[in-house]
Amino acid sequence: MFTAVIGDVMDTRGLTRQFLPPEIRALDPDMMIAGRAMPVLEADCHGDTLGAESGKANPFGLMLRALDELKRDEVYICTGGSPRYALWGELMSTRARTLGAAGAVVDGFHRDTRGIRALGFPVFSHGAYAQDQRVRGRVIDFRCSIEFGNGTRVAPGDVIVGDIDGVLAIPREHAAEIVALALEKVEGEEAVRVMIERGDRTEDIFGRTGIM
């Protein structure tokens, strides 16, 4: 199972805007992720804009609460802030792994790359950038529906799948059907590969199978 075949199957069911922006990539090429979405909404801020006392007591907004409420096999998936700071790091990865989370997908940067690699925790992001989100961004909501810049929407409980080719969201109400169809397509692609290797014309193959 991989993102390309899942995306193809969703296209046939009219789910044509399910891939997250292509800038969101695996920290390491071999990393894969699959789990239920725990969406998180980030927003920019400038210093202690919530007030001096509240800013000192809660400099990350609801981020720590969201992190602590991750459940087993869930994916922390975040958007909303600008690319001026990191949205994920090693200590967050440590906590998420302890809770049994499946990984993290952030529409921005991660930091502490060496530490995350040592943990082997799946992280997908725009890349590495060490600047902290403290005084620059805060989590303002979680377990809410979120929308990425390319129009992809993610709701709590959607199935998040990521690999070297990108990250997509399967709406939870379609998950069972899409996974079953994707497995069928994988088997069909294996059969097509055999036809190609024995010298069949690709135009003929597509005419017979609808796969290419």
Disulfide bonds with the S-S distance in Angstrom:
none
